[in-house]
Amino acid sequence: MAAGLENTAGRSNRITTATTTQVTTTPAILDGLLIPANLVGIVNIYDAITDTNEIVELPAAYPAGPTPVGILFTKGIRVKTASADEVVVIYRNA
């Protein structure tokens, strides 16, 4: 696990394409994100099972590295990537 991110449940989801990914449809805590290279496109993260209720938006050129978050998502975690950036979503059940 990257420095600065703790994930006691060991759940993660690796995204590598421009897509919308429903990481989980149950309440969860987004522990953080691991971004291996600076982002090319925008990454939006929603507390939902649709593209509504945006909680986090990472801009293009967001720097590589671990990004601790620690936010409760009550409806689920949905991630939309605008380009083929690699983003590892680290979460645990709430």
N, C-alpha and C positions, 0 to 999 in steps of 0.2 A: 504494500500500500504506500502511496506517495506520502511524503512528509506533510503534516498538517491535515491529513484526512484520516478519520477513524471510522471504521465500518464494522461493527460487532456482528452483524448478520451475514456479511459476506456477499451481498447482492450487488450486482453491477450489470450494466447493459452498454455494450460498445456500439457506437454508431459511426459509420464511415462513408455515408452517401448523403446526397441532398434528398431528404425524406422527412416524413412525419412518423415518429415512433411512439407508440403507447407503451411506456415502460411498465406501468402498473395501473390497474383499475380499482385498486383499493387504497385506503389511507396509508400514507408512507411518509417517512422523513427523508428529504433529499439531503444527504450528508455532504455531498460535494460533487465536483466535476474534475476530471483529469483531461487536460487538453495538451496533447503531445507537441503540437506546432501552432504558431499563431493562426487564429481563425482567418479564413478568406471571406466567409459570408457570415450573416447574422444567425444567431441561435436563440430561439424563443422557447421558454419553458412555461407550461400551463398547468394549473391545478384543475384538471378537467379530463374528460374523454373526448372533447372537441377542441377546436382552436379558439377557445374563449377563456376568460379569467387568467390572463397572462400574469405571471409572478416575477419572472426573471427574463431579461433580454441582454444577451452578450453581443456587443457590436463587432462588425468586421474589424480585423486586426487586433482583436482581444489577445493578450499575450499567452504564450504557452505556460503550462505549469498546473499545479493543483489549485483548485478554487473551492475552499470550504464554504458551505452554504448553511446547513442546519435549519431548514424550514419545513414545517409540517404541511403536507399536501393532503387535504381531506377527501378529495374526489379521485385522485390518481395523478400520475406524473406523465405528461405528454411533452415530447421534445420535437421541435421542428427545426431542421437544419437547412439553410438556404444554399449551401454548397457541399461538396464532398469533403468536409472537414471531419477529422476524427475527434469524437467526444465520448468519454467514458462517464456514464451516469452512475453515481454511487449512492445507494439508498438502502433503507431498511423498513420493514413493516412498522406501522405506528401502533 
